[in-house]
Amino acid sequence: MTSDADNNQPAPDADVLESHPVRTRKRRSRRKTLLVALTVLVVLLAGGAVAGTLYVDSIDELLPESLPVPQVTTIFAADGTTQLAQLGTENRSVIPMDILPEKVRQALIAGEDKDFFEGSATASTLTREYIRLATQASDDSNSVKLREVILARKLEDKYTKLEILGFFLNLVEFGRGAVGVEKAAEAYFGKSARDLTVAEAAVLGGIIKAPYGDQAGPSIYDPQAHPAEAKARWTYVLDSMVDKGWLTAAERDQLQLPQVRDAATVSSAAQWGIKIEPGTPAGKATGNVLNYVFAELAAQGISPDELRTGGYRITTSIDPQAQALLETQSRPDLPGSQLAGRKAAVGQDLQAAGVVLDNATGRVLAYYGGLDGTGTDVAGLNVGGPKGSFGGHPAGATMEVYSLAAALESGASLKSRWRGAAFTTEEGAKIGNSTAAPCADYCSLQESFTAGYNVPFYWVARQIGPGTIVKTAQRAGITRMWTAEGREMLGSGSAQDDTARAPFDRPVGYGAYPVTVLDNAAGVATIANGGRYNAPHFVFKVERKDTVTGEFRIVPGAGERLRPVQAVRRQVADDVTYAMGQTAQAHGFQAAAHGRPIAVQTGSWTATDDAALNSDAWTVGFTRQLTVAVWTGNAAGSVGVVDPVGGGAVTGNGAPYRIWSGFVSAYSEAKGMAPEKLADPAHVGRDDFPGANGVAR
């Protein structure tokens, strides 16, 4: 309606109209837009809508940059292509629109709003649909419609159509658990959205209309679930493209409905890879790796919540080939593993755990601590429980690696002589060996180490002090150790005085106290690396997607941090290496290494219910390139367990050694690792070390 004053205005001069044709068209367009918008507003208000200013005040809070858009984080193995897991709250990965081919963008929206790129008085259908998604509107009341109109109009005033298209296509659902076009492209075609064909994009564009069927089932337009309906919808999308001139009829006729991925092979969850079921192929049990990734990145300033929603790409140190080989040997649920056929009973849960480290860097190449990353990790530290933490296993004679190093550091030599016969302490404790020691009370450290005798290393702890051994183990890489009462006492960083008998007493010398498999691997790797300690770590590279280019960029200050420390004198480490090499030869292990020099120590711990059985057994050792630590034992407690091969007690020479040697041989061959000589002995210390208490026969 116009006023009388408007009617009385003189008509514009024709010459003026002709001299400003563009301005005249703009005025007419603005007038038309205003009239249509006012008409819509009046109609909505007449239907009971509240005043538009209610929404104008809060518009900034609903603009795209203010809305949370969580993106998944992907976790990859060291090869950068094998995905281990995905973390997230929504299965979304944002992709910039300008990297998509134009016809792909057109195919994605032709079925929803083919007029999107044209002007609209009340904002486009697609823009209003974005607003509905962003505000999570759930009803069609007039007030909600008014809100959508106002917000959509403001959105189009502020952003280009290409930007709005990006907002929409990165937020809309496509079924199969995919949010946004990038994850949709992966879910249906196993590729990035930038690589979609027009035919594939038309499939996805058709699915937008109804991403899920009844009871959250497959979309009615999913070609695998409903091929006829999907093809009809796909054809409609392509016809719409022809109508707009985006495709010619001839181009449309040449297209074929593309094959989609089998939905059964697609993970619809935003988060996966944390837990697997028994029988899952080897190489997939990396859920516990994620716990270390969380911890390492938290220390670098990336919180777990940010990691789950920040759209990172994390490359770990895990070698997928090493992981698969370690699991093949270790997992009791896999036929052919070294624990296959185990006997299960109440209180008896025979399990294995293994860790593989790169000697030079501390990178964790493989890690197996169980199938469930949310359950107990039998290879590492677990937080919680009645005593605060748990996860260690009595180290047995593998602890003698550090006891021997401590003795050599204190001035003893491998040839120094120590008492080895069983005896009773002044406190009444009986100290003995698992087998009789022919050397009696005149046992060299080398002989005692090779045989895994307890008594000589009890005396070592008594003479140089339990704290001396504990400190050496700490420097080498043992970060956690539990007392006989189950209290972890190293994690606080406090040091035990050299001669102090608490919290760890003299039995520390022969491995009475529990340590984790990861720590034992780290400590032995320090010896293998000439006494230089590298903290074992899982994170190699941290990247985040560039919002402009869609490419992943390195996150400054995050990722692998190598800080090697000379923790044990090189000469001492070389002598311990020599002693471990002698152990390998004495036990006949060298023959199984196919000519590859190895250094090994084994150990076990007697069960509490049957002295003929063990609850824990270990093999730790290395080649020039890598260190492997393997534990097998009762994950349920200290009751004895039986080796499924042979039916006897689990021992260091049994199940853990079979896993160790099977892995080392297969992996070294697969990687083409040349046999390399280990360090020569340095012959440190005195044969007549004053603290040695051996008595000549």
C-alpha positions as CSV (number, residue, x, y, z in Angstrom):
1,M,0.0,0.0,0.0
2,T,1.3,3.5,-0.9
3,S,0.5,6.9,0.8
4,D,-1.1,9.9,-0.7
5,A,2.2,11.6,-0.6
6,D,3.7,8.8,-2.7
7,N,0.9,9.2,-5.2
8,N,1.5,13.0,-5.5
9,Q,5.2,12.6,-6.3
10,P,6.1,13.6,-9.9
11,A,7.1,10.8,-12.3
12,P,10.8,10.4,-12.9
13,D,12.2,11.9,-16.0
14,A,12.6,9.3,-18.8
15,D,16.1,10.6,-19.6
16,V,17.2,9.9,-16.0
17,L,15.8,6.4,-16.2
18,E,17.7,5.7,-19.4
19,S,21.0,7.2,-18.0
20,H,20.9,4.9,-14.9
21,P,19.5,1.6,-16.0
22,V,21.4,-0.4,-13.5
23,R,20.5,1.8,-10.5
24,T,16.8,1.6,-11.6
25,R,16.9,-2.2,-11.8
26,K,18.5,-2.3,-8.3
27,R,15.8,-0.1,-6.9
28,R,13.0,-2.2,-8.4
29,S,14.7,-5.4,-7.1
30,R,15.1,-4.0,-3.6
31,R,11.5,-2.8,-3.6
32,K,10.3,-6.2,-4.7
33,T,12.5,-8.0,-2.1
34,L,11.2,-5.7,0.7
35,L,7.6,-6.2,-0.3
36,V,7.9,-10.0,-0.4
37,A,9.8,-10.1,2.9
38,L,7.2,-7.9,4.5
39,T,4.4,-10.0,3.2
40,V,6.0,-13.1,4.6
41,L,6.5,-11.4,7.9
42,V,2.9,-10.2,8.1
43,V,1.6,-13.6,7.3
44,L,3.8,-15.2,9.9
45,L,2.9,-12.7,12.6
46,A,-0.8,-13.1,11.7
47,G,-0.4,-16.8,12.5
48,G,0.7,-16.0,16.0
49,A,4.5,-15.6,15.6
50,V,6.3,-13.4,18.1
51,A,8.1,-10.2,17.2
52,G,11.1,-10.7,15.0
53,T,13.3,-8.6,17.3
54,L,13.4,-11.5,19.7
55,Y,15.7,-13.3,17.3
56,V,17.6,-10.3,16.0
57,D,19.3,-9.8,19.4
58,S,20.7,-13.3,19.5
59,I,21.7,-13.6,15.8
60,D,25.5,-13.5,16.4
61,E,25.4,-16.5,18.7
62,L,23.9,-18.6,15.9
63,L,26.3,-17.6,13.1
64,P,28.5,-20.4,11.9
65,E,31.7,-19.2,13.5
66,S,30.0,-19.3,16.9
67,L,28.6,-22.8,16.5
68,P,30.6,-25.8,17.7
69,V,31.6,-28.0,14.8
70,P,33.3,-31.0,16.3
71,Q,35.5,-33.0,13.9
72,V,36.9,-36.5,14.4
73,T,40.6,-37.1,15.0
74,T,42.2,-39.9,13.0
75,I,45.0,-42.1,14.5
76,F,47.4,-43.7,12.0
77,A,50.2,-46.2,12.1
78,A,53.7,-45.1,11.2
79,D,53.1,-45.7,7.5
80,G,50.6,-42.9,7.4
81,T,48.0,-45.0,5.6
82,T,47.0,-47.7,8.1
83,Q,44.3,-46.2,10.3
84,L,44.3,-47.6,13.8
85,A,41.4,-45.6,15.3
86,Q,39.1,-42.7,15.1
87,L,38.3,-40.4,18.1
88,G,35.3,-38.1,18.2
89,T,31.8,-37.1,19.3
90,E,30.4,-36.7,15.8
91,N,31.6,-38.5,12.7
92,R,32.6,-35.3,10.9
93,S,35.6,-33.9,9.0
94,V,35.2,-30.4,7.6
95,I,36.3,-29.8,4.0
96,P,36.5,-26.4,2.2
97,M,34.0,-26.1,-0.7
98,D,36.4,-24.5,-3.1
99,I,38.5,-27.6,-3.4
100,L,35.5,-29.6,-4.7
101,P,34.9,-29.6,-8.5
102,E,32.1,-27.3,-9.4
103,K,30.0,-30.1,-11.0
104,V,30.4,-32.1,-7.8
105,R,29.1,-29.2,-5.7
106,Q,26.2,-28.8,-8.1
107,A,25.3,-32.5,-7.9
108,L,25.3,-32.4,-4.1
109,I,22.6,-29.7,-4.0
110,A,20.6,-30.2,-7.2
111,G,18.1,-32.4,-5.5
112,E,17.7,-30.1,-2.5
113,D,17.8,-26.6,-3.9
114,K,18.8,-26.3,-7.6
115,D,18.1,-22.6,-7.4
116,F,20.4,-22.0,-4.5
117,F,22.9,-19.9,-6.4
118,E,20.2,-17.6,-7.7
119,G,18.8,-14.6,-5.8
120,S,15.9,-15.1,-3.4
121,A,13.7,-12.6,-1.6
122,T,13.4,-14.7,1.6
123,A,16.7,-16.6,1.5
124,S,17.2,-19.9,-0.3
125,T,15.8,-23.2,0.7
126,L,19.2,-24.6,1.5
127,T,20.2,-21.6,3.7
128,R,17.0,-22.0,5.7
129,E,17.8,-25.8,6.0
130,Y,21.2,-25.0,7.3
131,I,19.6,-22.7,9.9
132,R,17.3,-25.5,10.9
133,L,20.3,-27.8,11.3
134,A,22.4,-25.3,13.2
135,T,19.7,-24.3,15.6
136,Q,18.4,-27.9,15.9
137,A,14.9,-26.8,15.3
138,S,12.4,-29.6,15.9
139,D,9.0,-28.2,15.0
140,D,7.3,-26.2,12.2
141,S,5.6,-23.6,14.2
142,N,5.2,-20.1,12.8
143,S,7.7,-18.7,15.3
144,V,10.3,-21.2,14.3
145,K,9.7,-20.5,10.6
146,L,10.1,-16.7,11.3
147,R,13.3,-17.4,13.2
148,E,14.7,-19.4,10.2
149,V,13.7,-16.6,7.7
150,I,15.4,-13.9,9.8
151,L,18.6,-15.9,10.5
152,A,18.8,-17.1,6.9
153,R,18.4,-13.7,5.5
154,K,21.1,-12.3,7.8
155,L,23.3,-15.2,6.9
156,E,23.1,-14.5,3.2
157,D,23.8,-10.8,3.8
158,K,27.1,-11.7,5.6
159,Y,28.4,-14.7,3.6
160,T,28.8,-15.8,0.0
161,K,26.7,-18.6,-1.3
162,L,29.8,-20.8,-1.6
163,E,30.6,-20.3,2.1
164,I,27.0,-21.1,3.1
165,L,27.2,-24.2,0.9
166,G,30.2,-25.2,3.0
167,F,28.3,-24.6,6.2
168,F,25.5,-26.8,5.0
169,L,27.5,-29.7,3.5
170,N,29.8,-29.9,6.5
171,L,26.8,-30.1,8.9
172,V,24.2,-32.2,7.2
173,E,23.9,-35.9,7.8
174,F,24.2,-38.5,5.0
175,G,23.4,-41.7,6.8
176,R,25.8,-44.5,7.7
177,G,26.8,-42.4,10.7
178,A,28.4,-39.8,8.4
179,V,28.1,-36.1,9.2
180,G,29.3,-33.8,6.4
181,V,30.2,-34.6,2.9
182,E,33.8,-35.6,3.6
183,K,32.8,-38.5,5.9
184,A,29.9,-39.3,3.5
185,A,32.3,-39.8,0.7
186,E,34.4,-42.1,2.8
187,A,31.3,-44.0,4.0
188,Y,29.8,-44.7,0.6
189,F,32.8,-44.6,-1.8
190,G,35.9,-44.9,0.3
191,K,37.5,-41.7,-0.9
192,S,37.7,-38.0,-0.1
193,A,35.0,-35.7,-1.3
194,R,37.5,-33.9,-3.5
195,D,37.8,-37.1,-5.5
196,L,34.1,-37.7,-6.0
197,T,32.7,-38.1,-9.6
198,V,29.5,-36.4,-10.6
199,A,27.6,-39.7,-10.5
200,E,28.9,-40.4,-6.9
201,A,28.1,-36.8,-5.8
202,A,24.6,-37.2,-7.2
203,V,24.1,-40.3,-5.0
204,L,25.1,-38.4,-1.9
205,G,23.0,-35.4,-3.0
206,G,20.0,-37.7,-3.2
207,I,20.5,-39.1,0.3
208,I,20.4,-35.7,2.0
209,K,16.6,-35.8,1.7
210,A,16.3,-38.8,4.0
211,P,19.6,-39.9,5.5
212,Y,18.1,-42.6,7.7
213,G,15.2,-44.9,7.4
214,D,12.9,-46.4,10.0
215,Q,14.5,-47.0,13.4
216,A,17.7,-45.3,12.2
217,G,18.2,-47.8,9.5
218,P,19.7,-47.3,6.0
219,S,18.5,-44.4,4.0
220,I,15.6,-45.1,1.6
221,Y,18.1,-43.7,-1.0
222,D,21.1,-45.9,-0.1
223,P,21.8,-47.9,-3.2
224,Q,22.9,-51.0,-1.3
225,A,19.8,-51.1,0.8
226,H,17.2,-49.8,-1.6
227,P,18.5,-49.9,-5.1
228,A,15.3,-49.0,-7.0
229,E,14.5,-46.0,-4.8
230,A,18.1,-44.9,-4.9
231,K,18.3,-45.0,-8.6
232,A,15.0,-43.0,-9.0
233,R,16.3,-40.4,-6.6
234,W,19.7,-40.3,-8.3
235,T,18.0,-39.9,-11.7
236,Y,16.0,-37.0,-10.3
237,V,19.1,-35.2,-9.1
238,L,20.8,-35.6,-12.5
239,D,17.6,-34.4,-14.3
240,S,17.7,-31.3,-12.1
241,M,21.2,-30.7,-13.1
242,V,20.2,-30.9,-16.8
243,D,17.3,-28.5,-16.1
244,K,19.8,-26.0,-14.7
245,G,22.2,-26.4,-17.6
246,W,24.8,-28.0,-15.3
247,L,24.8,-31.2,-17.4
248,T,23.8,-31.8,-21.0
249,A,21.3,-34.6,-21.6
250,A,24.0,-36.5,-23.4
251,E,26.3,-36.3,-20.4
252,R,23.6,-37.5,-18.1
253,D,22.8,-40.4,-20.3
254,Q,26.4,-41.6,-20.2
255,L,26.4,-41.8,-16.4
256,Q,25.8,-45.1,-14.5
257,L,24.6,-45.5,-10.9
258,P,27.9,-46.1,-9.1
259,Q,28.7,-49.0,-6.8
260,V,28.8,-48.1,-3.1
261,R,30.8,-49.7,-0.3
262,D,29.3,-52.5,1.6
263,A,27.8,-50.9,4.7
264,A,29.0,-53.7,6.8
265,T,32.6,-52.6,6.2
266,V,31.8,-49.0,7.3
267,S,32.2,-47.9,10.9
268,S,29.2,-45.7,11.6
269,A,30.6,-44.6,15.0
270,A,32.4,-41.4,15.6
271,Q,34.8,-43.3,17.7
272,W,36.3,-46.7,17.0
273,G,39.4,-48.8,17.3
274,I,39.4,-48.7,21.1
275,K,38.1,-52.3,21.6
276,I,38.0,-55.3,19.4
277,E,36.2,-58.7,19.7
278,P,38.0,-62.0,20.0
279,G,38.9,-63.4,16.7
280,T,39.5,-60.0,15.0
281,P,42.4,-60.3,12.6
282,A,45.9,-59.6,14.0
283,G,47.1,-56.0,14.0
284,K,43.8,-54.5,15.3
285,A,44.4,-54.7,19.1
286,T,45.7,-51.2,19.5
287,G,43.2,-49.7,21.8
288,N,45.7,-49.4,24.6
289,V,48.0,-47.4,22.3
290,L,45.4,-44.7,22.3
291,N,45.7,-44.3,26.1
292,Y,49.4,-43.4,25.6
293,V,48.5,-41.1,22.7
294,F,46.1,-39.2,25.0
295,A,48.7,-38.9,27.8
296,E,51.5,-37.8,25.5
297,L,49.4,-35.1,23.8
298,A,48.0,-33.9,27.1
299,A,51.6,-33.3,28.2
300,Q,52.0,-31.2,25.0
301,G,48.9,-29.1,25.7
302,I,46.2,-30.9,23.7
303,S,43.5,-32.1,26.1
304,P,41.6,-35.3,25.6
305,D,38.4,-33.3,24.8
306,E,40.2,-31.2,22.3
307,L,41.7,-34.3,20.7
308,R,38.3,-35.9,20.3
309,T,36.8,-32.8,18.6
310,G,39.6,-30.9,17.0
311,G,40.0,-32.7,13.8
312,Y,43.6,-33.8,14.3
313,R,45.6,-36.4,12.3
314,I,48.0,-38.3,14.6
315,T,50.7,-40.5,13.1
316,T,52.0,-42.9,15.7
317,S,55.2,-44.9,15.8
318,I,53.3,-48.2,15.5
319,D,54.6,-50.3,12.6
320,P,51.5,-52.2,11.3
321,Q,53.6,-55.2,10.3
322,A,55.3,-55.4,13.7
323,Q,51.9,-55.0,15.4
324,A,50.3,-57.8,13.4
325,L,53.3,-60.2,13.9
326,L,53.3,-59.5,17.7
327,E,49.6,-60.2,18.0
328,T,49.9,-63.3,15.9
329,Q,52.3,-64.8,18.4
330,S,50.7,-63.4,21.6
331,R,46.9,-63.3,21.4
332,P,45.3,-66.4,22.9
333,D,42.1,-65.8,20.9
334,L,44.0,-66.4,17.6
335,P,44.5,-70.0,16.3
336,G,48.2,-70.7,15.9
337,S,49.3,-68.3,18.6
338,Q,51.7,-69.5,21.3
339,L,48.8,-69.4,23.8
340,A,46.1,-70.9,21.6
341,G,44.4,-73.8,23.5
342,R,45.1,-72.4,26.9
343,K,43.0,-73.8,29.7
344,A,40.8,-71.3,31.5
345,A,39.6,-71.7,35.1
346,V,38.5,-69.5,37.9
347,G,41.4,-67.4,39.1
348,Q,43.5,-68.6,36.1
349,D,43.7,-66.3,33.1
350,L,46.8,-67.0,31.0
351,Q,47.6,-64.0,28.9
352,A,50.6,-62.5,27.1
353,A,51.8,-58.9,26.7
354,G,54.5,-57.6,24.5
355,V,56.3,-54.4,23.6
356,V,58.7,-53.7,20.7
357,L,61.0,-50.7,20.8
358,D,63.4,-49.1,18.3
359,N,66.7,-49.1,20.2
360,A,68.0,-45.8,18.8
361,T,64.8,-43.7,19.3
362,G,62.5,-45.3,21.9
363,R,59.7,-45.4,19.4
364,V,57.2,-48.1,20.2
365,L,56.9,-50.2,17.1
366,A,54.4,-52.7,18.5
367,Y,52.3,-52.9,21.7
368,Y,50.0,-55.6,22.8
369,G,48.3,-55.5,26.3
370,G,44.9,-56.9,25.5
371,L,41.9,-56.5,23.3
372,D,40.1,-53.8,25.2
373,G,41.6,-50.3,25.5
374,T,39.1,-49.5,28.2
375,G,39.9,-52.6,30.2
376,T,43.1,-53.8,32.0
377,D,46.3,-53.2,30.0
378,V,48.5,-56.1,31.0
379,A,51.5,-54.5,29.3
380,G,51.4,-51.1,31.0
381,L,50.2,-48.9,33.8
382,N,46.5,-48.9,34.8
383,V,45.2,-46.1,36.9
384,G,42.5,-46.8,39.5
385,G,41.7,-49.8,41.7
386,P,41.8,-49.9,45.5
387,K,45.5,-49.0,45.7
388,G,45.6,-46.3,43.1
389,S,47.3,-48.1,40.2
390,F,48.2,-51.5,39.0
391,G,49.6,-53.3,36.0
392,G,53.0,-54.7,37.0
393,H,54.2,-58.3,37.1
394,P,57.1,-59.7,39.3
395,A,60.1,-59.2,37.1
396,G,61.9,-62.3,38.2
397,A,65.4,-62.7,36.8
398,T,64.8,-60.0,34.2
399,M,65.4,-57.6,37.0
400,E,68.9,-58.9,37.2
401,V,69.7,-56.8,34.1
402,Y,69.5,-53.7,36.3
403,S,71.1,-55.5,39.4
404,L,74.0,-56.5,37.2
405,A,74.4,-53.0,35.9
406,A,74.3,-51.6,39.4
407,A,76.9,-54.0,40.6
408,L,79.2,-53.1,37.6
409,E,78.6,-49.4,38.2
410,S,79.6,-50.0,41.9
411,G,83.0,-51.5,40.9
412,A,82.3,-55.2,40.6
413,S,83.2,-57.2,37.5
414,L,81.5,-60.0,35.7
415,K,84.1,-62.4,37.2
416,S,83.6,-61.2,40.8
417,R,82.5,-64.1,43.0
418,W,79.4,-64.2,45.2
419,R,77.7,-66.6,47.5
420,G,75.0,-68.7,45.7
421,A,73.9,-71.3,48.1
422,A,70.4,-71.2,49.7
423,F,70.3,-69.7,53.2
424,T,68.0,-68.2,55.8
425,T,68.3,-64.5,56.6
426,E,68.6,-63.1,60.1
427,E,64.9,-62.2,59.8
428,G,64.0,-65.8,59.1
429,A,63.4,-65.4,55.3
430,K,64.5,-68.3,53.2
431,I,66.4,-67.3,50.1
432,G,67.0,-69.9,47.4
433,N,67.3,-70.6,43.7
434,S,64.9,-72.2,41.4
435,T,67.5,-74.9,40.7
436,A,70.6,-75.9,42.7
437,A,73.7,-73.8,42.0
438,P,76.7,-76.0,41.3
439,C,78.9,-73.0,42.0
440,A,77.7,-73.0,45.6
441,D,79.2,-70.0,47.4
442,Y,81.7,-69.1,44.7
443,C,79.4,-68.0,41.8
444,S,80.6,-65.3,39.3
445,L,78.2,-62.6,38.4
446,Q,78.2,-63.9,34.8
447,E,77.3,-67.4,35.8
448,S,74.7,-66.2,38.3
449,F,73.1,-64.0,35.6
450,T,73.1,-66.6,32.9
451,A,71.4,-69.2,35.3
452,G,69.1,-66.6,36.8
453,Y,70.1,-67.4,40.3
454,N,68.4,-65.5,43.1
455,V,70.8,-65.8,45.9
456,P,73.9,-64.0,44.4
457,F,71.7,-61.1,43.5
458,Y,70.2,-60.9,47.0
459,W,73.8,-60.5,48.2
460,V,74.5,-57.9,45.6
461,A,71.5,-55.9,46.9
462,R,72.7,-56.4,50.4
463,Q,76.3,-55.3,49.7
464,I,75.6,-52.3,47.4
465,G,72.2,-51.4,48.8
466,P,68.7,-52.1,47.5
467,G,68.4,-48.4,46.7
468,T,71.4,-48.5,44.4
469,I,69.6,-51.1,42.2
470,V,66.4,-49.2,42.3
471,K,68.1,-46.0,41.1
472,T,69.9,-47.8,38.3
473,A,66.6,-49.3,37.2
474,Q,64.9,-45.9,37.3
475,R,67.6,-44.3,35.2
476,A,67.4,-47.1,32.7
477,G,63.6,-46.8,32.3
478,I,61.7,-48.4,35.1
479,T,59.3,-45.7,36.1
480,R,56.8,-47.8,38.1
481,M,57.4,-50.5,40.7
482,W,55.0,-52.0,43.2
483,T,55.7,-53.2,46.7
484,A,54.7,-56.6,48.1
485,E,51.6,-54.9,49.4
486,G,50.6,-53.6,46.0
487,R,51.6,-49.9,46.4
488,E,53.3,-48.2,43.5
489,M,56.3,-46.3,44.9
490,L,58.3,-44.9,42.0
491,G,55.8,-42.8,40.1
492,S,56.2,-39.8,42.5
493,G,59.8,-39.5,41.4
494,S,61.1,-39.9,44.9
495,A,64.4,-41.8,45.2
496,Q,65.2,-44.6,47.6
497,D,68.4,-44.1,49.6
498,D,71.2,-46.5,48.5
499,T,71.2,-48.6,51.6
500,A,67.5,-48.1,52.6
501,R,65.4,-51.3,52.8
502,A,62.1,-49.6,52.1
503,P,60.0,-49.4,50.1
504,F,62.0,-52.0,48.2
505,D,64.1,-54.5,50.2
506,R,66.9,-56.8,49.1
507,P,64.7,-59.2,47.1
508,V,64.6,-56.3,44.5
509,G,68.0,-57.8,43.3
510,Y,66.3,-60.9,41.9
511,G,63.0,-59.3,40.8
512,A,60.5,-59.8,43.6
513,Y,58.7,-56.6,42.8
514,P,56.3,-56.0,39.9
515,V,57.2,-53.8,36.9
516,T,55.3,-53.1,33.6
517,V,56.2,-54.7,30.3
518,L,56.6,-51.3,28.7
519,D,59.1,-50.2,31.4
520,N,61.1,-53.4,31.2
521,A,61.3,-53.0,27.5
522,A,62.5,-49.4,27.9
523,G,65.1,-50.4,30.5
524,V,66.5,-53.2,28.3
525,A,66.5,-50.9,25.3
526,T,68.7,-48.5,27.2
527,I,71.3,-51.3,27.6
528,A,71.0,-52.1,23.9
529,N,71.6,-48.4,23.0
530,G,74.9,-48.3,24.9
531,G,73.3,-47.0,28.1
532,R,71.5,-44.1,26.4
533,Y,67.9,-43.8,27.5
534,N,65.1,-42.6,25.2
535,A,61.6,-42.4,26.7
536,P,59.4,-44.9,25.0
537,H,56.7,-43.0,23.0
538,F,53.9,-43.5,20.6
539,V,53.3,-40.1,19.0
540,F,55.4,-39.3,16.0
541,K,53.6,-36.5,14.1
542,V,50.6,-34.2,14.9
543,E,48.7,-32.4,12.2
544,R,45.6,-30.4,11.9
545,K,43.5,-29.5,8.9
546,D,43.9,-26.1,7.3
547,T,40.5,-24.6,7.1
548,V,41.3,-22.8,3.9
549,T,43.1,-25.5,1.8
550,G,41.8,-28.6,3.5
551,E,45.3,-29.9,3.8
552,F,46.8,-31.2,7.0
553,R,49.5,-29.0,8.5
554,I,52.1,-29.8,11.3
555,V,51.0,-28.5,14.7
556,P,54.0,-26.5,16.0
557,G,55.4,-27.8,19.3
558,A,53.6,-31.1,19.1
559,G,54.8,-34.5,18.0
560,E,57.9,-36.6,18.7
561,R,60.4,-35.2,21.1
562,L,63.7,-37.1,21.4
563,R,65.8,-36.3,24.5
564,P,68.3,-39.1,24.9
565,V,70.1,-39.3,28.2
566,Q,73.2,-41.3,29.1
567,A,71.6,-43.2,31.9
568,V,74.2,-46.0,32.3
569,R,77.9,-45.8,31.5
570,R,78.5,-47.2,28.0
571,Q,81.1,-49.6,29.3
572,V,78.7,-51.0,31.9
573,A,76.0,-51.3,29.2
574,D,78.4,-53.2,27.0
575,D,79.3,-55.7,29.7
576,V,75.6,-56.3,30.4
577,T,75.0,-56.8,26.7
578,Y,77.8,-59.3,26.7
579,A,76.3,-61.1,29.7
580,M,72.9,-61.3,28.0
581,G,74.6,-62.6,24.8
582,Q,76.2,-65.4,26.9
583,T,72.7,-66.2,28.3
584,A,71.3,-66.6,24.8
585,Q,74.1,-69.0,23.9
586,A,73.9,-71.0,27.1
587,H,70.1,-71.5,26.6
588,G,70.5,-72.4,22.9
589,F,68.6,-69.3,21.8
590,Q,71.2,-68.3,19.3
591,A,70.4,-71.1,17.0
592,A,66.8,-69.9,16.6
593,A,68.0,-66.4,15.6
594,H,69.3,-67.7,12.3
595,G,72.7,-66.2,12.8
596,R,71.5,-62.9,14.1
597,P,73.4,-61.9,17.2
598,I,70.9,-61.5,20.1
599,A,71.1,-60.7,23.8
600,V,68.5,-62.2,26.1
601,Q,67.4,-62.6,29.7
602,T,64.6,-64.8,31.0
603,G,62.8,-64.9,34.3
604,S,59.8,-66.3,36.1
605,W,58.0,-66.1,39.5
606,T,56.7,-68.9,41.5
607,A,53.0,-69.3,42.0
608,T,51.5,-68.8,45.5
609,D,49.3,-72.0,45.3
610,D,51.8,-74.5,43.8
611,A,55.6,-74.3,44.0
612,A,55.8,-76.4,40.8
613,L,54.0,-73.7,38.8
614,N,54.7,-70.1,38.0
615,S,52.4,-67.2,37.9
616,D,54.6,-65.1,35.7
617,A,57.3,-65.7,33.1
618,W,59.4,-63.3,31.0
619,T,61.7,-63.0,28.0
620,V,63.4,-59.7,27.3
621,G,66.2,-59.1,24.9
622,F,67.4,-57.3,21.7
623,T,69.1,-57.4,18.4
624,R,71.2,-54.4,17.3
625,Q,68.0,-52.7,15.9
626,L,65.2,-53.5,18.3
627,T,64.2,-54.5,21.8
628,V,61.4,-56.9,22.6
629,A,59.9,-57.6,26.0
630,V,57.4,-60.4,26.5
631,W,55.5,-61.4,29.6
632,T,53.1,-64.4,29.9
633,G,51.3,-65.2,33.1
634,N,48.1,-65.2,35.1
635,A,46.4,-61.9,34.5
636,A,44.0,-62.8,37.3
637,G,46.5,-63.0,40.1
638,S,49.3,-65.1,41.6
639,V,47.9,-68.6,41.0
640,G,49.9,-70.8,38.8
641,V,49.1,-71.2,35.1
642,V,50.0,-73.9,32.6
643,D,51.8,-73.5,29.2
644,P,49.4,-74.9,26.5
645,V,52.5,-76.3,24.8
646,G,53.7,-79.3,26.8
647,G,51.3,-78.7,29.7
648,G,53.9,-77.7,32.2
649,A,54.7,-74.5,34.1
650,V,55.1,-71.3,32.1
651,T,58.8,-70.5,32.2
652,G,61.0,-67.9,30.6
653,N,62.3,-70.5,28.2
654,G,58.7,-71.5,27.2
655,A,55.8,-69.4,26.0
656,P,57.4,-66.0,26.4
657,Y,60.5,-67.1,24.6
658,R,58.5,-68.7,21.8
659,I,56.7,-65.4,21.3
660,W,59.9,-63.4,21.5
661,S,61.9,-65.6,19.0
662,G,58.9,-66.0,16.7
663,F,58.5,-62.3,16.5
664,V,62.2,-61.3,16.2
665,S,62.9,-63.8,13.4
666,A,59.7,-63.0,11.4
667,Y,60.0,-59.3,11.7
668,S,63.7,-59.1,11.1
669,E,63.3,-61.1,8.0
670,A,60.3,-59.2,6.8
671,K,62.2,-55.9,7.2
672,G,65.4,-57.2,5.7
673,M,67.3,-56.3,8.8
674,A,70.9,-57.4,8.4
675,P,72.5,-59.3,11.2
676,E,74.7,-56.8,13.1
677,K,77.3,-57.5,15.8
678,L,76.5,-56.5,19.3
679,A,78.8,-54.5,21.5
680,D,82.0,-56.1,22.7
681,P,82.6,-56.4,26.5
682,A,84.5,-53.6,28.2
683,H,85.5,-55.8,31.2
684,V,84.8,-53.0,33.7
685,G,85.2,-53.5,37.5
686,R,87.4,-55.6,39.8
687,D,87.4,-59.3,40.0
688,D,88.3,-58.9,43.6
689,F,85.6,-56.3,44.3
690,P,85.6,-55.7,48.1
691,G,81.9,-56.1,48.4
692,A,81.8,-59.6,46.8
693,N,81.4,-62.3,49.4
694,G,82.1,-65.4,47.5
695,V,84.0,-68.1,49.4
696,A,86.5,-70.3,47.5
697,R,85.8,-74.0,47.5
